Amino acid sequence: MATYGGTSPYSATLGGGKSPMLDVYDDMFRHVGRGNTGQDGSIVEEWRLSRARGIAASQAFLRAFYNNFPEVSTDKIELYETLLGITPGVDESDQERRDRIATLWYSNDSAIGSSLEERLQDIDSDFSIIDLEDTYTSTTVEGRVFEDFNTSDPAAAGPAFGGGRKASDYANYSSRYICFVRYDITAGTITNEQIRAISAAEELLNKSLPAWVDYRIVTSITTGFILDRDLLDIGAFSS
């Protein structure tokens, strides 16, 4: 009979402690008491090893189940971070990473204009959401690739595309799917504090807006067309 010494005879043979199955087997081996263990390869130990495989398999199922929930995830923490666009800190523990992904995963941030505007103004009161007139939008009609041959026909599927376009490379694209945010500051005099506010606003918009809605942060909307962030700073080009 094997002498009880705290580890099973299979530990050295199979690399003990390096797999969930061997962890279970070693625990079972240690807890049966001196004299109740068998020799390596005996029927007693083969039975114990088989039982350990079954228990480990059931634990693997439970482990996989827990990975469906970010607050108790183990193996899939990195996957959640990828989905949420998070870069973990160098010294962050697994629990700190779980807390962070769970907070974002279960966030119910609203994309309703009034609610979103309030949260933008919590960052800086100079932020506001603006609804552009149709003259600034209507590049295509969402859901349609081609404009009707005769847009004035009563049986036409929808209104004419804007901007002289007759077709769209992206059937669901429309400038109505862009959230325009005004940052009421003087262009050309952006401070470091204002740059930080813009970054915070971008993070909020990325988290809150649906995947099919883009956004633009500009300093003013008058006439002309949108420049967004460019060599002329951020703003709308006015005629």
Secondary structure, 3 states (H helix, E strand, C coil): CCCCCCCCCHHHHHCCCCCHHHHHHHHHHHHCCCCCCCCCCCHHHHHHHHHHHHHHHHHHHHHHHHCCCHHHCCCCHHHHHHHHCCCCCCCCCHHHHHHHHHHHHCCCCCCCHHHHHHHHHHHCCCEEEECCCHHHCCCCCCCCCECCCCCCCCCCCCCCCCCCCCECCCCCCCHHHEEEEEECCCCCCCCHHHHHHHHHHHHHHHHHCCCCCEEEEECCCCCCEEEEEECCEEEEECC
